[in-house]
Amino acid sequence: MHFFKKIAFLSLVFIIAFFIAELINIDDFIYNNKQVEKVSEISTTKKKPELKCFKGVIGSGKTIYEIFAEKKVAHTEIMKLIGSFKNVCDLTKVRENQTYSFFLTPLKEIKKFSYKKDILSSYIAERDGNEFTVLKKDIEFTKKIVAKSFKIKNSLYNSIVSQKETGTLVNKIANIFSWDIDFYLDTKEGDKIKILFEKFYKGEKLVKYGNILSVQYIAKNKVFSAFYFKNGKSRGYYDEKGRPLKKLFLRLPLKFGRVTSKFSIRRFHPVDKRYKAHKGIDYGAPIGTPIFATADGVVSFSGRNSGYGKLIILRNTNGYKTYYAHCNRLLVRKGAKVKQGQMIAKVGKTGKVTGPHVHYEIRYKNKPVNPSTMITSKSKPIRKHLKKNFIEIKKSRLALVESLLLKKQFYLTNMKKEIKGNKG
């Protein structure tokens, strides 16, 4: 009996020991399995590649391609980026002082590229798989409508710039009246300009000029007026009676300069030393000054022509031809179509000349015509059903100019009184 009890006791101990061992194995399995899970979790979590950022300003003569090539970016990668800008902006024509920034992966892949063309134009390209998505960044501006009055002293340019405006506004005014006013011959000291125009600001900084809404050039015996108006689908400048300012010919082929010799049947030639007809007008300007086509046409001659030096002849409509002589550089070839106002050459002193200038001729059926007498209408007048609207806009803008100028004068007068009072 005692023997059986001993056997039973030992069996119980064995069973208990077996269960304890199994429990230890299970805990060890659970613990080890958790470790495996942790290791697996760590090994499957990939680290994001570290990106390197590069920023800079485009130097003289530098290209976007060269900037990336210096960072060991592959040719195909650079060309892919440049190609992605194809319909947005030309990255092959970057300019000095424009800014850029980009991010590269350790494998020299372009992740993001930013390019600031100017204060108005900023672009961002981001990688999307194997391609780039390009977006133009919108810039918000504040528009102000401004009225000003200028009195001509020694030149149009100086009279406007002296009142804290820029050459851009000068060019805009000159372009508007380029069919009617020769700013070399027609401007006189004491003439006035009254203008209503748009200015766009970013904060306190002037970003750009908008449309000139109305402008009057007030000479001694005549007033030239221009009003910006949308005439159906087209838009442009019209005089006080609704007639278009745009005509077949611009008054002159340069923006600014001086008349050195007028159209004349008999003029003493400074090189030939004898009297002969001068079939055009000479405009003196520094070498390299842009020369513009005064009318639409086709280039019938571009090259050297004895006394004319480097010459361009345009065949215009209705039997007219225009000549641009003594050029330094010719920018269009024979057979090319050109538009009114397009740059076609640069001022030089080739041929029979004593100094740099452009000799400008107009010929009608091969007979010389005095360019200063050309007044040929081109654009269509304002449509009848829009005439009433034009008259209302014209009156409101003229009234607004006077109102704003009066407020400005009132403010300046009070300021002067206040300063005088403080001194007293």
Secondary structure by P-SEA (a helix, b strand, c coil): caaaaaaaaaaaaaaaaaaaaaaaaaaaaaaaaaaaaaaaaaaacccccbbbbbbbcccccccaaaaaaaacccaaaaaaaaaaaccccccccccccccccccccccccccbbbbbccccbbbbbbbcccbbbbbbbbbbbbbbbbbbbbbbcccaaaaaaaacccaaaaaaaaaaacccccccccccccbbbbbcbbbbbccccccccccccccccccccbbbbbbbbbcccbbbbbcccccccccccccccccccccccccccccccccccbbbbbcbbbbbbccccbbbccccccccccccccccccccccccccbbbbbbccccccccccccccccccccbbbbbcccccbbbbbbbbbccccccccccbbbbccccccccaaaaaaaaaaaaaaaaaaaaaaaaaaaaaaaaaaaaaac
